[in-house]
Amino acid sequence: MPCSRIESIHRIQNPSLWKVFHWQKDQMQKRNGGKRVDERLLFHGTEENLIEAICDQNFDWRMCGVHGTAYGRRSYFARDASYSNRYSKVRGSLNKIMFVARVLVGEYTKGSSSYVRPPAKLGSKALYDSCVDSISNPSIFVIFEKQQIYPEYLIKYR
């Protein structure tokens, strides 16, 4: 995104969402036998009219639209801002909108457009925590539980 210019970066502080996020992290760690949970800062491009809802209530997969279903029907996050830029729509103001979210990706597997939840781990009833585009080098993460997400920063750019 070499031609983009950042207009503002806002740190989001929502104690309720933060508390739920940490509760989820503890639960995932317990389920995985105390093993550290894979947590990443990832990007999510969206529309300006969704800012307030995301900051107050977190990401809602029902708002993803038809373009966000290749690896599962839930909320998508990207390692690279350039990928999320494609989903940042200009409406109202001249600014595009992108969130930087703290995401508990946990243990992941390759996603599928038919997934409405992560599949079970091989030889187990336990489900994976998320789905990705590539196991060896994931750049797209599909998160099925909003408790695994904390919207940390809001970036407005042109």
C-alpha atoms as an extended CHARMM CRD file, in Angstrom:
* protein
*
       158  EXT
         1         1  MET       CA              0.0000000000        0.0000000000        0.0000000000  PROA      1               0.0000000000
         2         2  PRO       CA              2.7640000000        2.4460000000       -0.9610000000  PROA      2               0.0000000000
         3         3  CYS       CA              0.3380000000        5.1750000000       -2.0680000000  PROA      3               0.0000000000
         4         4  SER       CA             -1.7180000000        5.1390000000        1.1400000000  PROA      4               0.0000000000
         5         5  ARG       CA             -1.5190000000        7.8570000000        3.7630000000  PROA      5               0.0000000000
         6         6  ILE       CA             -2.5290000000        7.2570000000        7.3790000000  PROA      6               0.0000000000
         7         7  GLU       CA             -4.8690000000        9.9750000000        8.6420000000  PROA      7               0.0000000000
         8         8  SER       CA             -5.2710000000        8.6680000000       12.2040000000  PROA      8               0.0000000000
         9         9  ILE       CA             -4.7430000000        5.6890000000       14.4780000000  PROA      9               0.0000000000
        10        10  HSD       CA             -7.0370000000        5.2220000000       17.4690000000  PROA      10              0.0000000000
        11        11  ARG       CA             -6.4340000000        2.7680000000       20.2850000000  PROA      11              0.0000000000
        12        12  ILE       CA             -9.6640000000        1.0450000000       21.2430000000  PROA      12              0.0000000000
        13        13  GLN       CA            -10.2880000000        0.4880000000       24.9260000000  PROA      13              0.0000000000
        14        14  ASN       CA            -13.2570000000       -1.7020000000       25.7550000000  PROA      14              0.0000000000
        15        15  PRO       CA            -12.7890000000       -3.3230000000       29.1910000000  PROA      15              0.0000000000
        16        16  SER       CA            -15.7110000000       -5.7180000000       28.6760000000  PROA      16              0.0000000000
        17        17  LEU       CA            -14.3430000000       -7.1050000000       25.4040000000  PROA      17              0.0000000000
        18        18  TRP       CA            -10.8320000000       -7.2730000000       26.8940000000  PROA      18              0.0000000000
        19        19  LYS       CA            -12.0920000000       -9.3130000000       29.8540000000  PROA      19              0.0000000000
        20        20  VAL       CA            -13.9400000000      -11.7610000000       27.5860000000  PROA      20              0.0000000000
        21        21  PHE       CA            -10.8740000000      -12.0530000000       25.3330000000  PROA      21              0.0000000000
        22        22  HSD       CA             -8.6490000000      -12.9920000000       28.2850000000  PROA      22              0.0000000000
        23        23  TRP       CA            -11.2340000000      -15.4410000000       29.6090000000  PROA      23              0.0000000000
        24        24  GLN       CA            -11.2460000000      -17.1180000000       26.1760000000  PROA      24              0.0000000000
        25        25  LYS       CA             -7.4540000000      -17.2120000000       26.1190000000  PROA      25              0.0000000000
        26        26  ASP       CA             -7.4240000000      -18.9650000000       29.5090000000  PROA      26              0.0000000000
        27        27  GLN       CA            -10.0180000000      -21.4970000000       28.3160000000  PROA      27              0.0000000000
        28        28  MET       CA             -8.0500000000      -22.2720000000       25.1590000000  PROA      28              0.0000000000
        29        29  GLN       CA             -4.8630000000      -22.7080000000       27.1650000000  PROA      29              0.0000000000
        30        30  LYS       CA             -6.5980000000      -25.1330000000       29.5610000000  PROA      30              0.0000000000
        31        31  ARG       CA             -8.0310000000      -27.1480000000       26.6520000000  PROA      31              0.0000000000
        32        32  ASN       CA             -4.5650000000      -27.4190000000       25.1370000000  PROA      32              0.0000000000
        33        33  GLY       CA             -2.9930000000      -28.7900000000       28.3010000000  PROA      33              0.0000000000
        34        34  GLY       CA             -1.4770000000      -25.4870000000       29.4070000000  PROA      34              0.0000000000
        35        35  LYS       CA              0.2880000000      -24.9050000000       26.0790000000  PROA      35              0.0000000000
        36        36  ARG       CA              0.7210000000      -21.2370000000       25.1080000000  PROA      36              0.0000000000
        37        37  VAL       CA             -2.0290000000      -19.9800000000       22.7790000000  PROA      37              0.0000000000
        38        38  ASP       CA             -0.9010000000      -18.6250000000       19.3920000000  PROA      38              0.0000000000
        39        39  GLU       CA             -1.9280000000      -14.9500000000       19.4970000000  PROA      39              0.0000000000
        40        40  ARG       CA             -1.3660000000      -12.5460000000       16.5980000000  PROA      40              0.0000000000
        41        41  LEU       CA             -1.9770000000       -8.9610000000       15.5650000000  PROA      41              0.0000000000
        42        42  LEU       CA             -3.9170000000       -9.1320000000       12.2950000000  PROA      42              0.0000000000
        43        43  PHE       CA             -5.6870000000       -6.7240000000        9.9280000000  PROA      43              0.0000000000
        44        44  HSD       CA             -9.3640000000       -6.4510000000        9.0070000000  PROA      44              0.0000000000
        45        45  GLY       CA            -10.6490000000       -4.0000000000        6.3820000000  PROA      45              0.0000000000
        46        46  THR       CA            -14.2390000000       -2.8540000000        6.7240000000  PROA      46              0.0000000000
        47        47  GLU       CA            -16.7060000000       -0.0220000000        6.1430000000  PROA      47              0.0000000000
        48        48  GLU       CA            -17.0110000000        3.1730000000        8.1430000000  PROA      48              0.0000000000
        49        49  ASN       CA            -20.6020000000        2.4380000000        9.1790000000  PROA      49              0.0000000000
        50        50  LEU       CA            -19.4350000000       -0.6520000000       11.1360000000  PROA      50              0.0000000000
        51        51  ILE       CA            -16.8660000000        1.1210000000       13.3450000000  PROA      51              0.0000000000
        52        52  GLU       CA            -19.1330000000        1.7550000000       16.3270000000  PROA      52              0.0000000000
        53        53  ALA       CA            -20.5950000000       -1.7570000000       16.3400000000  PROA      53              0.0000000000
        54        54  ILE       CA            -17.1450000000       -3.3770000000       16.1560000000  PROA      54              0.0000000000
        55        55  CYS       CA            -15.7070000000       -1.1590000000       18.9050000000  PROA      55              0.0000000000
        56        56  ASP       CA            -18.7060000000       -1.7530000000       21.1970000000  PROA      56              0.0000000000
        57        57  GLN       CA            -19.7080000000       -5.3510000000       20.4250000000  PROA      57              0.0000000000
        58        58  ASN       CA            -16.7540000000       -6.8680000000       18.5450000000  PROA      58              0.0000000000
        59        59  PHE       CA            -16.6040000000       -8.3120000000       15.0340000000  PROA      59              0.0000000000
        60        60  ASP       CA            -19.7870000000       -9.9400000000       13.7610000000  PROA      60              0.0000000000
        61        61  TRP       CA            -19.3310000000      -12.5940000000       11.0760000000  PROA      61              0.0000000000
        62        62  ARG       CA            -22.9110000000      -12.0030000000        9.9000000000  PROA      62              0.0000000000
        63        63  MET       CA            -21.6650000000       -8.7080000000        8.4470000000  PROA      63              0.0000000000
        64        64  CYS       CA            -18.9210000000      -10.3620000000        6.3580000000  PROA      64              0.0000000000
        65        65  GLY       CA            -20.8950000000      -10.3880000000        3.1020000000  PROA      65              0.0000000000
        66        66  VAL       CA            -20.4300000000      -12.7710000000        0.1970000000  PROA      66              0.0000000000
        67        67  HSD       CA            -16.7340000000      -11.9920000000       -0.3860000000  PROA      67              0.0000000000
        68        68  GLY       CA            -15.6550000000      -13.4480000000        2.9550000000  PROA      68              0.0000000000
        69        69  THR       CA            -16.4450000000      -17.1540000000        2.6950000000  PROA      69              0.0000000000
        70        70  ALA       CA            -13.5860000000      -18.9020000000        0.8360000000  PROA      70              0.0000000000
        71        71  TYR       CA            -12.1300000000      -20.5800000000        3.9580000000  PROA      71              0.0000000000
        72        72  GLY       CA            -15.2080000000      -20.6250000000        6.1880000000  PROA      72              0.0000000000
        73        73  ARG       CA            -18.2490000000      -18.5350000000        7.0500000000  PROA      73              0.0000000000
        74        74  ARG       CA            -17.0070000000      -16.3120000000        9.8420000000  PROA      74              0.0000000000
        75        75  SER       CA            -14.7340000000      -13.2840000000       10.4370000000  PROA      75              0.0000000000
        76        76  TYR       CA            -11.5890000000      -12.9300000000        8.3120000000  PROA      76              0.0000000000
        77        77  PHE       CA             -8.2680000000      -11.4400000000        9.3670000000  PROA      77              0.0000000000
        78        78  ALA       CA             -5.0770000000      -11.0190000000        7.3700000000  PROA      78              0.0000000000
        79        79  ARG       CA             -1.3810000000      -11.0040000000        8.1740000000  PROA      79              0.0000000000
        80        80  ASP       CA             -0.8630000000       -8.3420000000        5.4920000000  PROA      80              0.0000000000
        81        81  ALA       CA             -2.5820000000       -4.9430000000        5.4830000000  PROA      81              0.0000000000
        82        82  SER       CA             -2.5070000000       -4.9510000000        1.6670000000  PROA      82              0.0000000000
        83        83  TYR       CA             -4.9130000000       -7.9130000000        1.6230000000  PROA      83              0.0000000000
        84        84  SER       CA             -7.3420000000       -6.2800000000        4.0660000000  PROA      84              0.0000000000
        85        85  ASN       CA             -7.1630000000       -3.0380000000        2.0790000000  PROA      85              0.0000000000
        86        86  ARG       CA             -9.2720000000       -4.7240000000       -0.6260000000  PROA      86              0.0000000000
        87        87  TYR       CA            -12.1820000000       -4.9390000000        1.8280000000  PROA      87              0.0000000000
        88        88  SER       CA            -11.9080000000       -1.4150000000        3.1810000000  PROA      88              0.0000000000
        89        89  LYS       CA            -14.6800000000        0.5580000000        1.5010000000  PROA      89              0.0000000000
        90        90  VAL       CA            -14.9350000000        4.3440000000        1.2310000000  PROA      90              0.0000000000
        91        91  ARG       CA            -18.3860000000        5.6110000000        2.1890000000  PROA      91              0.0000000000
        92        92  GLY       CA            -19.3380000000        8.9930000000        3.6010000000  PROA      92              0.0000000000
        93        93  SER       CA            -15.8820000000       10.3690000000        4.3610000000  PROA      93              0.0000000000
        94        94  LEU       CA            -12.8550000000        9.9860000000        2.1200000000  PROA      94              0.0000000000
        95        95  ASN       CA            -11.1300000000        7.6590000000        4.5660000000  PROA      95              0.0000000000
        96        96  LYS       CA            -10.7610000000        3.9200000000        4.3280000000  PROA      96              0.0000000000
        97        97  ILE       CA            -11.0880000000        1.9090000000        7.5370000000  PROA      97              0.0000000000
        98        98  MET       CA             -8.9060000000       -0.8940000000        8.8320000000  PROA      98              0.0000000000
        99        99  PHE       CA             -8.7350000000       -2.5220000000       12.2450000000  PROA      99              0.0000000000
       100       100  VAL       CA             -5.6910000000       -4.0960000000       13.8330000000  PROA      100             0.0000000000
       101       101  ALA       CA             -7.0550000000       -6.8710000000       16.0200000000  PROA      101             0.0000000000
       102       102  ARG       CA             -5.4580000000       -9.0900000000       18.6350000000  PROA      102             0.0000000000
       103       103  VAL       CA             -6.5500000000      -12.5770000000       17.5770000000  PROA      103             0.0000000000
       104       104  LEU       CA             -6.2600000000      -15.9310000000       19.3300000000  PROA      104             0.0000000000
       105       105  VAL       CA             -5.6340000000      -18.1230000000       16.2850000000  PROA      105             0.0000000000
       106       106  GLY       CA             -4.6940000000      -21.1140000000       18.4520000000  PROA      106             0.0000000000
       107       107  GLU       CA             -4.3550000000      -24.3960000000       16.5820000000  PROA      107             0.0000000000
       108       108  TYR       CA             -5.4850000000      -24.0330000000       12.9750000000  PROA      108             0.0000000000
       109       109  THR       CA             -6.1660000000      -26.1030000000        9.8780000000  PROA      109             0.0000000000
       110       110  LYS       CA             -6.8800000000      -25.4410000000        6.2000000000  PROA      110             0.0000000000
       111       111  GLY       CA            -10.2780000000      -23.8060000000        5.7530000000  PROA      111             0.0000000000
       112       112  SER       CA            -13.1350000000      -24.6080000000        3.3890000000  PROA      112             0.0000000000
       113       113  SER       CA            -16.0550000000      -22.5110000000        2.1420000000  PROA      113             0.0000000000
       114       114  SER       CA            -18.4560000000      -25.0890000000        3.6100000000  PROA      114             0.0000000000
       115       115  TYR       CA            -17.2280000000      -24.6180000000        7.2020000000  PROA      115             0.0000000000
       116       116  VAL       CA            -19.5350000000      -22.8760000000        9.6640000000  PROA      116             0.0000000000
       117       117  ARG       CA            -17.2740000000      -24.0230000000       12.5040000000  PROA      117             0.0000000000
       118       118  PRO       CA            -13.7390000000      -25.4120000000       12.5550000000  PROA      118             0.0000000000
       119       119  PRO       CA            -13.4360000000      -29.1530000000       11.8930000000  PROA      119             0.0000000000
       120       120  ALA       CA            -12.4250000000      -31.6780000000       14.5410000000  PROA      120             0.0000000000
       121       121  LYS       CA             -8.7530000000      -32.4460000000       15.0110000000  PROA      121             0.0000000000
       122       122  LEU       CA             -7.6510000000      -35.7560000000       13.5200000000  PROA      122             0.0000000000
       123       123  GLY       CA             -8.4950000000      -38.6030000000       15.9020000000  PROA      123             0.0000000000
       124       124  SER       CA            -10.2330000000      -36.2860000000       18.3670000000  PROA      124             0.0000000000
       125       125  LYS       CA            -13.5840000000      -34.7230000000       19.1570000000  PROA      125             0.0000000000
       126       126  ALA       CA            -11.8570000000      -31.4280000000       19.9420000000  PROA      126             0.0000000000
       127       127  LEU       CA            -12.2080000000      -28.7400000000       17.2800000000  PROA      127             0.0000000000
       128       128  TYR       CA             -9.4610000000      -26.6160000000       15.7880000000  PROA      128             0.0000000000
       129       129  ASP       CA             -9.4780000000      -23.0080000000       16.9930000000  PROA      129             0.0000000000
       130       130  SER       CA             -9.4280000000      -21.3980000000       13.5430000000  PROA      130             0.0000000000
       131       131  CYS       CA             -8.9420000000      -22.0060000000        9.8170000000  PROA      131             0.0000000000
       132       132  VAL       CA             -6.3470000000      -20.6130000000        7.4170000000  PROA      132             0.0000000000
       133       133  ASP       CA             -5.5780000000      -20.3400000000        3.7140000000  PROA      133             0.0000000000
       134       134  SER       CA             -2.2850000000      -22.2560000000        4.0140000000  PROA      134             0.0000000000
       135       135  ILE       CA             -1.0070000000      -24.4510000000        6.8410000000  PROA      135             0.0000000000
       136       136  SER       CA              2.6760000000      -23.8880000000        6.0140000000  PROA      136             0.0000000000
       137       137  ASN       CA              2.4790000000      -20.1030000000        5.5440000000  PROA      137             0.0000000000
       138       138  PRO       CA             -0.8750000000      -18.7450000000        6.7190000000  PROA      138             0.0000000000
       139       139  SER       CA             -1.7890000000      -15.2270000000        5.6700000000  PROA      139             0.0000000000
       140       140  ILE       CA             -5.5820000000      -15.4010000000        6.0670000000  PROA      140             0.0000000000
       141       141  PHE       CA             -7.2120000000      -16.4860000000        9.3320000000  PROA      141             0.0000000000
       142       142  VAL       CA            -10.8850000000      -17.3360000000        9.7920000000  PROA      142             0.0000000000
       143       143  ILE       CA            -12.1320000000      -16.9160000000       13.3580000000  PROA      143             0.0000000000
       144       144  PHE       CA            -15.3710000000      -18.6010000000       14.3610000000  PROA      144             0.0000000000
       145       145  GLU       CA            -15.7520000000      -17.2860000000       17.9300000000  PROA      145             0.0000000000
       146       146  LYS       CA            -15.7520000000      -13.5430000000       18.4910000000  PROA      146             0.0000000000
       147       147  GLN       CA            -14.3420000000      -14.0660000000       21.9900000000  PROA      147             0.0000000000
       148       148  GLN       CA            -11.0450000000      -14.9210000000       20.2300000000  PROA      148             0.0000000000
       149       149  ILE       CA            -10.8330000000      -11.3600000000       18.8690000000  PROA      149             0.0000000000
       150       150  TYR       CA            -10.0720000000       -8.0220000000       20.4710000000  PROA      150             0.0000000000
       151       151  PRO       CA            -10.2860000000       -4.9300000000       18.2150000000  PROA      151             0.0000000000
       152       152  GLU       CA             -7.1690000000       -3.0780000000       19.3540000000  PROA      152             0.0000000000
       153       153  TYR       CA             -6.5760000000       -0.2440000000       16.8680000000  PROA      153             0.0000000000
       154       154  LEU       CA             -8.6490000000        1.6120000000       14.3010000000  PROA      154             0.0000000000
       155       155  ILE       CA             -6.7270000000        3.0300000000       11.3460000000  PROA      155             0.0000000000
       156       156  LYS       CA             -8.2150000000        5.6760000000        9.0590000000  PROA      156             0.0000000000
       157       157  TYR       CA             -6.2870000000        6.1740000000        5.8420000000  PROA      157             0.0000000000
       158       158  ARG       CA             -6.5390000000        7.3360000000        2.2300000000  PROA      158             0.0000000000
